[in-house]
Amino acid sequence: MSTLVLLDLDRTLLSCNSAKLWMYREWRLGHFSSWQLLQSIGWLSLYHWGKADVTDFLRAAGRWMGDELESDLQQRMTDFWEESIREQIRPRMIEIIEEHRQQGHILALLTASSNYLSDLVAGELNIPYVLCNRMEVINGRLTGEMLKPLCFGRDKMEHAERLGDELGIDWTDGYFYTDSYSDLPVLEAVSYPKVVCPDPRLEKEAIRREWDVLHL
C-alpha cells in the first residue's frame, strides 16, 4: 500500500512565515491598511507562540479581500513568489522530498496557507496534491468567504482523510512534517511524526514524546 507524506509550508518547507511577508507587501502596495497590518502581526505572533487559534485571522483576511478580482490576487501572489518566496525553500527539505519520491511515497502539502501560494510551491517541487485554505470565488471575484472546513489545527485531519479516501489509502499510516504546535492533532495521528524547526511549545512536546526533531 502507498504511503502518504504530508508537508506543512511555513517554517517547514519554507524558512520563513510567508503570511507575515505577504501582509507587509500588501500594506506597502496599499492593499491593506495599517490597522489590518497590526492585527495580522498580532495574530501571527500569538500563533507562533502557540497562544492563539488562527481561524479568526483566516476569516478576517478573507473578508478583507472580498469583491477583489481573483486574477488580480493571483498576479500579486505570483510576483510575491518570484520576488521573495522561491528562495526561501529549505534545501534539506528538497532532499527529503526527493528521498520520499524515490521510495514511491505520495506527496501532499497540508497547510493553512491559501491555494494561491501553495499551488506555486507545489508546482515548483512537483508535489501532486495540495490541501490548503481556499476562498469562495463567484464570477471571477472573491466573495470574502473561506471554504469550509478551514485547513488549520484539528480540521487539517479532515482534509487528510478526504485525500486518503480519494487515494484508497490510510493517511494515518504515513508521515507529517511541521513546525507548529497547532498541528499536534495531525502529528499524533500519523505513524511517522517529523518536527521541523519547531516553535517552543512543539519542541517541548516533541522531546517529551521522543519524536524526530529536524533543526535545519
N, C-alpha and C positions, 0 to 999 in steps of 0.2 A: 504494500500500500504506500502511496506517495506521502511525503512529509511536508507540512506547511511551515514556512518560515515567515513570521510576521515582524515587520520592522517599523519602529517609530521614526519620526522625521527629525523634529527639532532637538538639538543637542544629542542626537543619536547618530543618524546618518549624517546630519549636518553638525558642524561645530558651533553653530550659533542658534539663537532664538529668532527664527525668520519673522515671526509675528511682530516682535518689537522693532526690527529693522523696517518692516513694511509700514508700521504705524508712523515711524519717523519720516519715512519717504512720503507717505500720503499727506502728512502735515506740511512738509516742505513744499509740496506741489499744490497745496491749498485745497485738498480734498477732505481733510479733517480739520476741525477747529482745535485750538489749544486745549480747550476743556476736554474734548474727546481724546486727545493725546494723553493728558494727565490721567484720565480714567483708565485708559488702556495700560499705561505704565504701572499704575497701582494694582490693577487686576493681575497682570502678568508677573509682577514681583511677588505678590502673595501666592500665586500659583507655583512659582519656582520653589518657594519655601514650604510648599505643601499646606498652606493655610487658607486656601480658597478653592471653591468649586467654580471652574471657569465657564460653566454653561451660561451664566448671566452675561458674561462678556461676549460669548459667541453670538447670543441672540441680539445683544445691543449692536455688535459690529455688523450683523446682517441688516438690522434696521437702518443703520447709518448709510448703507449703500442702496437702500430702496429706491426704485424708479430709475436706477442707472442702467445704461445700455451694457449688456453683458460683454459685447465686443470691446467696449472701452476698458472695462476691468481686465479682460484677457490681455489686451495690449500692454497695459501698465504692468501687469504681472510678468509678462514675457520680458519686458525691459528690466524689471527688478531682478529677475532670474539671471539675465545676461550680465547685468552690472555688478550684482552683489552676491548672489547665492550659489551659482555653479561652483565657484572657487571654494565654497565652504564645505563641500562634501569631504568627509574624512577618508583619506587614502586607505587606512586599515579596514574601514567598513566596506570599501570597494573590494578589497581582497577577501573579506569574509563572505560577501555576496557571491563572489566567483567560486569560493570553496563549496558553498551550498549548491550552486548551479552544477558544479562538476559531479556532485553526488545525486543529481536528479531531483533535488528538492524544489518545491513550488514556492515562489517568492511573492510577497504581497506587502504593500505599505499598509500600516494601520495607524492613523494619525488624526489628531484634532485639527490639522491644517485643512485649508479648503482644497477642492479639486483643482483650482486654477494654478496653484503652485505644485501640488502633489503630482499632477499629471506630467508636469515638466520634469520633475525629478525622476519619476518612474520611466519616462521616455529615455532620459539620459542613461539610466542604469539598466535598461531592458528588464524592468520589473513588470510583469503582465497584469497584476491586479492592484487596484487602488481602493482602499477602504478609508473614507475620509468624510469630512463635512461638506455638504453641498447646499447651495442656495436655490430656492424656488425661482424659476425663470418662466415668464409668460410673454409671448410675442417679442422675445429678444430682450426683455427688460427684467431686472431683478425686482422681486416684489418686496424684499426686506425680510422675508420669512426663511428660516432654515428648515431643510427637510429633516424629518424625524425617522428613527431615533438619532439624536446627535451622536457623533463619534467621539466620545470622551468618557473616561473613567470606566465604570462598570458597563455602560452601554456599548463600549467597544466590543464586548463579548458577543453581543447580538450581531454585529457586523461580521465578526469572525465566524460565528456559527452559520450565518447565511452563506458565506463563501464555502465553508466546509460542506454544507448540504449541496451546493451547486456542483462542487467537485467530487462529491461522493466520498469524502474522507473525514476522519475525526480530527478536527483542528486542534484539539487539546493535546494530541499526541505529536506535538511539534515544538517549535522554538518561538520565543518572542524576545526581541532586543528593544530595550527602552532605558531612558534616563530618569523617568518621573515616578514619584510615589503615587500619583493619581492612577497609574497603570497597574497598581498592585493586584486588583482582581484578575487581570489577564495573566500576570506573572504567576499567580497562584494556580491558575487553571492549566497552564501548559506543562508538558513534561520537561522542557529544557528552557528555564528562565535565564536570560542573559541580560545583565545590568551593565549599561554603558555610561561612563562618566556621570554617576548618579547624583541627584540632588541629595541634600543632607539626610532627610528622613529615609529615603530609599536606601542609601548606603548603609545606614544602621540596620535596617530590616534585612538587607541582603547579607550582611555579615552574620547577623543572628541566625539566618536560615541556611548559611553556607552556600549561597548561590554564587555562580561565576560573576565576578566583577571585572569589567574591562576598563582600564584607565588608558585612554588613547591620547 
